[in-house]
Amino acid sequence: MKHPTKEECMELLNEYGTPEHVKRHCSAVAHTAYRIAEALNQHGFNMDLKLIIAAGMLHDIARKEDRHWDVAADYLSRLGYIGESEIIRVHMTYSPFSQIDNVNETDMVCLGDRLVKEDEYVGIDERIQYIIDKAVSHGHEEKIPFILEKKKDTQRLIDQIEERIGKSVDELMKGK
């Protein structure tokens, strides 16, 4: 299956009219997901790094649209990027993460998205606090228990990854 290169993804983002700050976010998510998947691949996994980069780069291509995940997935599907489309369609609601032995490309892109704030890797605590603060500022305090459940599931996967790769994800990302 052919996946668009990073350059082709930037062209698609530009053609779609994705805002600059969203493009930077997409690039950071792709980088984070790639680094984690690459480390796991060095420990016996066989994830498609090109798919991870492309899906990460394009996951928010339609962020300015309502239900941007569906709009983006439909758009990329029409272009023939089926794997990317499938990941992007679920990236906002993906749960629970797979157990480590079954971890896949969708897990990596969704994990990357949960570890990046704006355009930088910040880790799980800062990212989740940002999401909670956003929910509160929009008057949605009722979402906090759901967000904290997602955090627990995300932390479980991070813990399993760290055990496999022999270092923390924070350490891995510092080695940019």
Secondary structure, DSSP 4 states (H G I P E B T S, - for coil): -----HHHHHHHHHHHT--HHHHHHHHHHHHHHHHHHHHHHTTT----HHHHHHHHHHTTTTTTSTTHHHHHHHHHHHTT-HHHHHHHHHTTT--SPPPGGG--HHHHHHHHHHHEETTEE-HHHHHHHHHHHHHHHTT-GGGHHHHHHHHHHHHHHHHHHHHHHTS-HHHHHHT-
